[in-house]
Amino acid sequence: MRPTQPVVMSAHVRAAMILGYLLLGLLSGVPDVRAQERTRNTASATLTILKGTAQRVSPGGGQPQPATDGMNLGAGDRVLTGPNSEALITFLDGSTLTVMPKGDVTVKQAEVGTQRSTIAIQIHLGKVWARVVRLADQKSSFSLESNTATATVHDGLIGGQQDEDGTFTCWTKAGPLIVTDRHGQTVTLRPGAKTVVKGDQPPTPQPFAVHQSVLTIAASANVLPLVLMDDGVRVAGFVAPGVEVNQVFGSFTGHGEDGTRTVEVPAGVPGPFTLVLEGREDGPFHVTLSGSFKGVLAYLQPLSGTIMKGQRLHARIEQVFDQAAIGDPKQAKVRSGAASALTPLAGPLPGKILLSTDELASAGGSR
């Protein structure tokens, strides 16, 4: 494996993290993401425990052992998450895999290069969500595998779930996802679609939505929007110097040719959500906050002001729901919502984020 490393961004609210010998130096309270000097490292990925507990089984097998924040992972490593626990695997090319509660996955293959990567994840049980970085070589691939099917994408936002009864479900929010079952039957899913592989039935596309209620942030090109979910742990959006982060199952993060950025997250709960904006350059900015149910707009709120380069502002977002659907986030119907006034954010960004030096270098602060 080439000599490279991930880099921690000091984004946890308590303090910066030290990832042992993966990092040189401490990012304590530094507001910007900094790429640290590289050291020789044979790991293919790094494990971050977002919440709760996780265990690791080494490639040689044996009993699961407690996993630690920042530990190295490579091909053959198996990761298990406990109840109410989530873990994030960050590969050296910047691709990430969020392992949801009660998950059991193996890094089956992890050949990572600056131009081409081949990553394969075996899902034994549970649900995962992956953000796959676009690389120059079109032969790059990221696969989610079960005993009954394989789902492969070149780049995008995809997920997969393996149930105890053998049913395999996979989704895509960005990027065409090619799904092949054990009989060789193939279907290509377009963004916003899922398929269920069970028994001998051929895979067929179906609509995909985690929650019927969705929160969307559309931001002008001179600010980086980041959304902290109601659990106070997971984040989706953009971080300095413009690198995309997506830890939220079923969310969307993307940018237009004009530099505008969009963050869309499942939002079948009142919140609170936290919106953070970071200035890329001095000047006026505008953001549109909206909530919708089954694609129909429920509320819309424009936010605007003036921001300086490197400055961070934040606001609290709360929503009101139809009482009849409260308690079921998947079906909850949002009625209204609003953000508080934007105020300066002191300290680091919220959440826990691990970034790849390769992705930082390729972004070059240009987004």
Salt bridges, closest charged atoms under 4 A:
ASP32 OD2 - ARG34 NH2 3.29
ASP69 OD2 - LYS352 NZ 2.91
ASP77 OD1 - ARG56 NH2 2.90
GLU86 OE2 - LYS51 NZ 3.99
ASP104 OD2 - ARG78 NH2 2.71
GLU145 OE1 - LYS108 NZ 2.74
ASP155 OD2 - ARG134 NH2 3.42
ASP155 OD1 - HIS154 NE2 3.81
ASP165 OD2 - LYS198 NZ 3.71
ASP200 OD1 - HIS183 NE2 2.86
ASP231 OD2 - ARG234 NE 2.62
GLU244 OE2 - ARG131 NE 3.97
GLU264 OE2 - LYS173 NZ 2.88
GLU278 OE1 - ARG312 NE 2.75
GLU318 OE1 - ARG316 NE 3.48
ASP322 OD2 - ARG335 NH2 2.92
ASP358 OD2 - ARG2 NH2 1.94
ASP358 OD1 - ARG38 NH2 3.23
GLU359 OE2 - ARG131 NH2 2.35
